[in-house]
Amino acid sequence: MYNTLETLFVTVIGSREDQMINVEFRAADLELIAYERYHHPLPRVQRRMEVLLLKSQGLPHNQVAKLARVSDNSVTKFLRIYS
């Protein structure tokens, strides 16, 4: 299903300089994220899980934002929370 460990390097644009965040999606994490995407009682958390799932597929920020119907800044924020 999923690799044991998938590592994505995500570029996060800071106000002063570009920063790199290392986001690791382990198989167990991805299973939990996929479950919480539809079963968590808070819609805000469901949306965050959707962003993480899309990003785990290697999609660029702007495409994730468009598909999840959130801003690019929200994608960055959710990845920072997760990492």
C-alpha positions in Angstrom: 0.0 0.0 0.0 2.4 2.7 1.2 6.2 2.7 1.6 7.4 2.2 5.1 8.7 5.8 5.1 8.1 8.5 2.5 10.1 11.7 3.0 9.2 14.9 1.3 11.2 18.1 1.3 8.8 21.0 1.3 9.9 24.6 0.5 8.3 27.0 2.9 8.5 30.7 2.0 9.4 32.8 5.0 9.0 36.5 5.3 12.8 37.0 5.2 14.2 33.9 3.5 13.3 30.5 2.1 13.3 27.7 4.6 13.2 23.9 4.1 10.9 21.7 6.2 11.5 18.0 6.2 8.1 16.3 6.4 8.1 12.5 6.9 5.0 10.5 6.3 5.3 7.0 7.8 2.9 4.3 6.7 1.1 4.3 10.1 0.8 8.1 10.0 -0.7 7.9 6.5 -3.3 5.4 7.6 -4.3 7.5 10.6 -4.4 10.6 8.4 -6.6 8.9 5.9 -9.0 7.7 8.6 -9.2 11.1 10.3 -9.8 12.8 7.0 -13.4 11.4 7.0 -14.0 10.4 10.7 -12.7 13.3 12.8 -15.6 15.2 14.4 -14.1 18.6 13.5 -14.3 19.8 9.8 -11.2 21.9 10.3 -9.1 18.8 11.2 -10.6 16.9 8.3 -9.4 19.7 6.0 -5.9 19.6 7.5 -5.8 15.8 7.0 -6.8 16.2 3.4 -4.0 18.7 2.8 -1.5 16.2 4.4 -2.8 13.4 2.2 -2.5 15.4 -0.9 1.0 16.6 0.0 2.1 13.0 0.8 1.4 12.3 -2.9 4.1 14.8 -3.9 1.8 17.5 -5.2 3.1 21.1 -5.2 1.7 23.6 -2.7 -0.5 25.5 -5.2 -2.1 22.3 -6.5 -2.8 21.0 -3.0 -4.3 24.4 -2.1 -6.5 24.3 -5.1 -7.7 20.7 -4.6 -8.3 21.2 -0.8 -9.8 24.7 -1.4 -7.5 26.4 1.0 -4.9 29.1 0.6 -1.2 28.5 -0.1 -0.4 29.9 3.3 -2.8 27.4 4.9 -0.9 24.5 3.2 2.3 25.9 4.7 0.8 26.3 8.1 -0.6 22.7 8.2 2.7 21.3 7.1 4.5 23.2 9.9 2.0 21.9 12.4 2.6 18.4 11.2 6.4 18.5 11.0 
